[in-house]
Amino acid sequence: MPANPFHLAWFLQGSSIQSWGEKWTGNISEEWMTLDLFIDLARSIERAGFDYLLLEDSIYIGQNWQNSREIFLRNGMSVPRQEPSVVAAMLIGATRKLGIVPTLSTFAYHPYLTARIVGSLDQLSSGRAGWNMVTGSSDLSAQNFGMDRLPEHDKRYDMAEEYVAIVTKLWDSWEPGAIVADRQSGVLIDHTKVHQIDFVGEYYSSRGPLNSGPCPQGRPVIAQAGGSPRGKKFAAQHADTIVAHVKGPAAMKAYRQELHANMRAAGRDPATCKLLFIVTPTIAETAEEAQAKAAKRVADAHASIDTRLAQLGWITNIDFSGFDYDAPVGELSTNGHQESLRQFLLKAGKRTLREAIVDYSTTGGSVDLVGTPDQVAAQMDEVMQEVGGDGFLFTQGHMSRRSIAEITDGLVPALQQRGLVRRAYAHQHLRDNLLDF
């Protein structure tokens, strides 16, 4: 393996039913309630040596298009969603080495509950669990939990500082060796090694200790998508792996340099946190076929402007339905996903809204990767050499067993032959595999 190999992970977006109208998806509209496809995905990426599977989540149905849920329900846009911790438990039972990282939001789960859920998953997986920490982005989700609206963006991160402090203190409430299981003395647990945390903060409180017991990893892995200035500082301080969605190698490099500077300012070694960039490769047997697939994606975007803008609005809390599609985008602000809006505005420039959303929604994540498996492997190598990053996080809007195989049985072998990714796991724990290189 070369001096600078990179990591691979998969960002699983919600329910498999979203692919129901696409080719090669079988009878997914009838079978989506079962986990068969997700289990096939998990086992496939485990065979391919991926570090982890991250389970994205949202806990509301979009209504930010003409103040209606119709476009979201009609097109299955980010709905339905199943509870990620339940799905995570099933996927843990179907795998042996792959890390499983569900999303649990700070406004919907009390910190004690998050610590207990993720700690239990870590136990059941023998040390392969993580937690994707999000603060929420939609008032609609807050209203499902009895709130009028979410707090302001930066205040959500102030609250998250307390939240993470409680979760980590609860994971630490069991010292190593607390379970002695001494048959001669009849002592199972050394009570002097299990501690209350007695945390009383401005926003959250918890007595502790955690009753579910110690975690195999000590502290399960924390994932975070720090995009805004406040979010990047938070991720630099707390995350073990960061989900990044910035557009283009120059922005990727600048993002990584900023995060590393923030980590050093927080007293952390940047090597202890792996930054993975979201990508959606377009892969085919020939370069011509891959280019044709990419061109079709652009044509499809032109034919579905409303749904593309509604999806962006779902992320940013902006209703674009009343905008002039053929006018420049102009200035926009949000209390939702600030980095997603910033990246959209950067790509938009002085172009019209129609031109901007087509370009934004058809770029394959942080960077376009188009070609045969070997060509895409070479492109990924070139990007990583330029950016200096830690790896890639794959995502697919319309996932099928065929599209999974293009990655795991087509692209990954090409990467392995170049010595760019692992051929086998070196460790049992997720954290150790992330820190392996």
HUMO-V288612 format. One record per backbone hydrogen bond with DSSP energy under -0.5 kcal/mol. CO is the residue of the C=O (numbers start at 0). NH is the residue of the N-H. If there is no record, write none. Layout:
CO_NH + CO_NH
//
This chain:
1_4 + 6_391 + 7_50 + 7_51 + 8_393 + 9_11 + 9_53 + 10_12 + 11_13 + 11_55 + 14_17 + 15_18 + 16_19 + 18_21 + 21_24 + 23_401 + 24_27 + 26_29 + 26_30 + 27_31 + 30_33 + 34_38 + 35_39 + 36_40 + 37_41 + 38_42 + 39_43 + 40_44 + 41_45 + 42_46 + 43_47 + 44_49 + 45_48 + 50_98 + 51_9 + 51_53 + 52_54 + 52_100 + 53_11 + 53_55 + 54_102 + 64_67 + 67_64 + 68_72 + 69_73 + 70_74 + 71_76 + 72_75 + 75_77 + 79_14 + 82_85 + 82_86 + 83_87 + 84_88 + 85_89 + 86_90 + 87_91 + 88_92 + 89_93 + 90_94 + 91_94 + 98_52 + 99_129 + 100_54 + 101_103 + 101_131 + 103_133 + 104_107 + 104_108 + 109_113 + 110_114 + 111_115 + 112_116 + 113_117 + 114_118 + 115_119 + 116_120 + 117_121 + 118_122 + 119_123 + 120_124 + 121_126 + 122_125 + 126_429 + 127_99 + 128_220 + 129_101 + 130_132 + 130_222 + 131_103 + 131_133 + 132_224 + 133_105 + 137_141 + 138_142 + 139_143 + 140_143 + 141_144 + 141_146 + 142_145 + 151_155 + 152_156 + 153_157 + 154_158 + 155_159 + 156_160 + 157_161 + 158_162 + 159_163 + 160_164 + 161_165 + 162_166 + 163_167 + 164_168 + 165_169 + 166_170 + 167_171 + 169_172 + 169_209 + 170_173 + 172_174 + 172_194 + 174_177 + 177_179 + 177_189 + 180_182 + 181_185 + 181_186 + 185_187 + 186_181 + 187_179 + 187_180 + 188_190 + 189_192 + 190_193 + 192_174 + 194_208 + 197_199 + 198_205 + 203_200 + 205_198 + 206_196 + 206_197 + 209_212 + 214_217 + 216_218 + 220_130 + 220_222 + 221_239 + 221_240 + 222_132 + 223_225 + 223_242 + 224_226 + 227_231 + 228_232 + 229_233 + 230_234 + 231_235 + 232_236 + 233_237 + 234_238 + 239_273 + 240_223 + 241_243 + 241_275 + 243_277 + 245_247 + 247_251 + 248_252 + 249_253 + 250_254 + 251_255 + 252_256 + 253_257 + 254_258 + 255_259 + 256_260 + 257_261 + 258_262 + 259_263 + 260_264 + 261_265 + 262_267 + 263_266 + 267_269 + 268_271 + 269_272 + 272_274 + 273_241 + 273_275 + 274_389 + 274_390 + 275_243 + 276_392 + 277_365 + 278_394 + 280_282 + 281_370 + 285_289 + 286_290 + 287_291 + 288_292 + 289_293 + 290_294 + 291_295 + 292_296 + 293_297 + 294_298 + 295_299 + 296_300 + 297_301 + 298_302 + 300_303 + 301_304 + 303_307 + 304_308 + 305_309 + 306_310 + 307_311 + 308_312 + 309_313 + 310_314 + 311_315 + 312_316 + 312_317 + 314_336 + 315_335 + 317_319 + 318_321 + 319_322 + 322_324 + 323_326 + 324_353 + 326_352 + 335_337 + 336_340 + 337_341 + 338_342 + 339_343 + 340_344 + 341_345 + 342_346 + 343_347 + 344_348 + 347_350 + 350_328 + 351_355 + 352_356 + 353_357 + 354_358 + 355_359 + 356_360 + 357_361 + 358_361 + 358_362 + 362_364 + 363_279 + 363_366 + 365_247 + 368_281 + 370_283 + 371_375 + 372_376 + 373_377 + 374_378 + 375_379 + 376_380 + 377_381 + 378_382 + 379_383 + 380_384 + 381_385 + 382_386 + 383_387 + 389_6 + 390_276 + 391_8 + 391_393 + 392_278 + 393_10 + 399_403 + 400_404 + 401_405 + 402_406 + 403_406 + 403_407 + 404_408 + 404_409 + 405_410 + 406_411 + 409_413 + 410_414 + 411_415 + 412_416 + 413_417 + 414_419 + 415_418 + 418_1 + 419_5 + 428_432 + 429_433 + 430_434 + 432_435 + 433_436
//
